[in-house]
Amino acid sequence: MLKNILIVGAGFSGAVIAERLSKTKKYNIVVMDKRCHIGGNCHTEVDPETKILVHKYGPHIFNTNNLDVWNYIRTFGTFNNFTNRIKVNSRGTIYSFPINLHTINQFFNVSLSPSEAAQFIDQKRDKSIIEARNFEEQALGMIGRDLYEAFIYGYTKKQWGCDPERLPASILKRLPVRFNYNDNYYDKIYQGIPQKGYSNIIENMLDDKSIRVLTDTPFDSSFDVSSFDHVFYTGSIDSFFDYKYGKLGYRTVTFEEERTIGDYQGNAVINYADLDVPYTRIHEHKHFSQKTNFKKTIYFREFSKETEIHDEPYYPKRLKDDKEALEKYQKDIEKKQNFTFLGRLGTYRYMDMELVISEALRISRNFKI
């Protein structure tokens, strides 16, 4: 007899679990999501007016060094070779970002070689910081105060809603600093965006007769799971337990959509580093595509804010109070039989798409009932 599986969430975590288990022919699978669409925060759709593929919850560029993950995801759709070359507006001037040799030479009005630039920044950084206790100390120890205040401080404070001194140093370790002219934001071997969008990829993953997809179907503690042999839960931990130990801290983002003729900013993403600019970045979606013949354009101004009950959580803050509450929730999770919590929300961790997919592949390989 086939076992019944419930998967809460139709993002990548849930879709990978569903797709992998469907291939075993051992399960009847239900995938449910509270939203009216699949894809989670990676959801994409073609704008009917402009025909531009829009990342509805902000841009997502797939990047990985894991060949197994790269080969797996490409079985469900063709990827373009998009390279994320971000620019940053600081004090009214546009710079290359992440910080590289071009940024350093332009900002300090010098013409340094790679080795000269490395020595130059070494003189700028705060060498009294041996082990950074927070985000700001990490930055000052890496690049010094000038570059930190020009490119990092304001953007970070807007994005996280608190002073960088309150944030863990680990957040900044993801930001590269280069002493060459490489302006590729990511340093991964495999990069790109699905030509038909992420929602098309996930739709293909869920295209199996053993999988039933229910959208507009919220899950809460009153949901009857008695007919299922196992539940994979990819929603937020605190909401699952009705916030009994308090709400975990997340930042969320909101968008102001604009349309115009032609090309608005000439690049996919431009960050705004200054505190007197209320948004963190502008992304123009036509530039994520390999097509160049769009007559109109769509761009989003992105704002960061604290997550409230009805907002979609994006970035786990993981401050001291959050970690203390998380430990309590994790102890309750250990008592839950026939449940698996996974994904960014289900584990309260910052996870790129490649890690989400890799984790779900591992869990599905080891799953047996």
N, C-alpha and C positions, 0 to 999 in steps of 0.2 A: 504494500500500500504506500502511495506517495505521501511524504510528509508536507505539512503546510508551513510556509515561511512568510512572515510579515517583515517588510523592510520599510522603515519610516524615513522618508527623505528620498527625493529623486534627483539628487546631485550625483557627483562622481562616485562617492563612497557607496551609496545605495545601488547605483547603476552597475558598478563593477561586481558587487556581490550578486546581484540578480543575474547578470549575464553569465558569470562563472558557474553559479549553481544550476542555471537552466541547462547547461551543457551536460550535466550529470544524469539528467532525465529521472531524478529521484524526488523532485519537489514540485508542488504547486506554489507559486510565488505571487504575492500581492505587494506592489510598491505603491505607497501612498504619500502624498505631499499636500501640505496646506495651501500652497500657491496654485494658481490657475494654470501653471505650466511646469514642465520638467526642466532640469538643468541647474536648479539652485541659483547661486550667485553667478554662475557661469552662463546663465541663460542668454541666448542671442536670438535675434529675430530680424528679418528684412523689413526695413521701413517702407511702407507701400508707396509713399510719395516720391522718395529719392532713390529707392532700390539699394540703399546702403545697408550693409549688415551692421546692426547696432548691438553693442555689448550693454545690455540694459542695466546692469549693476556694476558698471565700471570695467575697464579693459582687463583682459586676461591673456597673457602670452605664455604659451606652453614652452617650458624649458627644462631640460633634464640631461644628465650624463648617463642615465640608466637605459641601456639599449633595450632591455626586456620591456620596460614601460613604454618606450618610444615605439617599438614594433607592435606592442599590444594595442595602443590607442589608435595607431594608423590603420589597423584592420577595419575600423569603423568609419573611415573617411580620409580624404586627401588633405594634407596640410600645405600651406604656402611657406615661404622661407622668410617671413617677416622678422626683422631685427629691431629690437626696441632701443631706439636712440633718443633718449629723453633730453630735452633742453630745460633750463631753469632760468626764470626771470628773477634776478636779484637787483634791487635798487634801480630798476628800469633798464637793465642791460641783460641781454640773453647770452647765456653761457652753455657750454657743453657739459653734460652730466651723465654718469657720475663723474666726480672730480678726476680729471686726467691731465696730461701734460698741456693740452690746449687750454683747459680751464685755468691752470696755474699760471701759464704765461700771459693769458689775457687779463686775469684778475690783478696780477701784480705788475703788469706792463713790462714784462721781461721776455727774454728769448733764451730759455734755458734748455740744455740737453737733458736727456733722461737722468743721467748721473748727477748733473748739476741740480736738477729739480729735486731729486731725492735728498741731497745734502741740504738744499734750501728749506725744504719742509721739515727736515730733521731739526734744523735750528729753530723753527717756528713752534714745534710741538712742546708741550709741557712735560719735561723729562722728570719732574718730581713725582709724577703719577706712575707708580710701579704696578699696582693692581687696581684697575678702575672699579669704584664702588657703584657707579651709576652711569647712565647714558652720557651725561655731559663730560664726566671725567674721561670716559672712553674716547669721546671726540677730541677733547683737548690734548689727550695723549697721542692721538693718531695724526691730527692735522693742524693743531694750534688754534688760537682764538679767532684769527682773521677769517679763515675759511669757515670755521664753525659758525660764527655769527652771520656770515654772508649767505650760507647755503643750507645750514642744518637747523640752527636754533629755532627760527620762526616757523619753518615748515613743520618741525617736530611738535612744537607747542600747539599749533593749530590741529595737527592730525590727532594727537593724543589728549588734548584738552588739559594738560598739566605741565608743570615745569619739567624740563628734561632731567633735572636732578632727581626726580621721583621715579624715573624709568630705569629698568635694568640695563646694564651695559651690553647685554647680549643682543639687544635689538639692533645696535649699530654695527655689530660684527658682520651683518649681511651686506653692508654698504662697501663696495670696492673703492680703493684709491689707486690710481694707476699713474705710472711715470712714462707712459707712451701715449699715442694718440688714439688708442682704442676707446671708442665711445659706445660700444655695445653694453647695455646695462647689465646683461647677464653674461656669465662666463661659462655657460653650459655648451656642450657639443651640439645638441639637438634643440632647435628652436623653431617655432612657427605658430600659426593660427589655422584652425580648420577652415577650408575654403567655403564651406556651407554653414559654418558656425558650430559652436559647442552643443547647442540643443539638438542639432542634426546628428552629431556623434552619439549623444546619449539616447536619442530616439532609436538609432540603429542598434545600440547595445540592448535595448529593452524589447527589440522586435523578435519575440519568441512566443509560441502559443502557450507555453507554461507560465508566462508572466502576464499579470493583469495590473494595469496602471490606473490609479485613482487620484486625480487632482482635485483641488478644492476640498480636500478631506483632512481636517486638522486632527492631530493626535494629542490627547491629554491623559491624565491619570484615570479618567472615567472610561476610557476606550476599552472595550471587551476584547482581550487577546486570548481568551480561553480556547478558541478553536485553532490556535496556531501552536505548532511544536517548538518554534523558535522565533525570536524577534531580534532583528538588527535595527538598532536605533541610532540615527545620525543627527537627531535634533540636539538642542541645548540641554545640558545636564540639569541645570537649575530649574528649567521649566518642567522637565520630566517629574521632578520631585516637588512641584508646586512651590518652589522657592523657599523651602522649609528652613534652609540655613542662610537665606538671603540671596539676593541677585548677584550673580557673577558680573564683573565689570567687562564691558565691551565698548568699543567705539563702533559707530555706524557711519555711513555716508549718505548724503542726499545730493540730488542733482538738479540743476537748472538747465533745461534743454533750450537751445537756440538753433535757428536755421537761417541760412543766408545763401546768396548766389556765389558760386566759385569756391575759393579756398580761403578759410578763415585765418589759420595760423601757420600753415605750411609744414606741420609736423603732427604726429599722432598724439604726443603728450608733451605739454609744457607745465612744469611745476612753478609755483609762485612762493618764493621763500620768505617774503616780507610779511610781518604781522599785520600791517595796515591793509593788506589785501585779504578779504575774508575767506576766500576759497583756497584750497590747497593746490589744485591743478585744473587744467582744461584738457579734455581729450576730444579729438576730432576724428570721427569714426571712419571716414573715407580713407584715411591714411593707413588703416590696418589692412586694407585690401590691396591686391595687386592691380586692380582696375584703376584707370586714370580718367575715365570719361564721364564722371558724375557732374552734372550741371549745377546741382545744389549741394549743400553740405550741412551736416548736423554736428554740433559740438555741445558738450556738457561741461558746465562748471561744477566742480565737485567740492562739497562742504563736508567737514567732519564734525560729529557731535556725539554726545553721550547717548548710549542706547537706552531707550525706554521700553516699557513692556511690549508695545505694538510695533517697535522698530525691528528691522532685520539686523542681527548682530554680525559684525564683520571681523574685527580684530580683537582677540582676547587681551585684556590689559595685564592680567596676572600680577597685580600689585599684592602687597603683603596680606591684606584682608581677603583678597580673592583666593590666594593659595590656602589660607586657613579654612575658608568655606569649602574649597575644592576637596581637601582631605576628608572632610565630613561626608561630602557627596560620594566620594570614591569608596568609602567604607560601606555606604548603603548599596552601591553598585555591586560590591562583592557578595552581598546577600541575595541579589536578584538571580534566580535560576532561569535558564533558557532565554537569557538576554545577552546580547553583545553590543556594547557601546563603541562607536568608532567615528572617525572623521574629525574635522576641525571643531565642530560644536559638541560632538559626543565625547570628546576627550579634553576639551578646553585647551587646545594648543594651536599656535599659529602653524599652518601647514600649507605649502604650495601644492598645486595640482599633482605634481609628480609624486609627492609623499602620500597624498590622499589615495592615489591609485595604487601605489606600491603596497601600502598598508592593507587596502581592501583585497588585493591579489593574495597577499600572504594569509589573511584571515580566511579567505574562501578556500585556499589550498588545505588549510588545517582543519576545516570545519567538517564534522561528521556527527550525524545523529541517525 
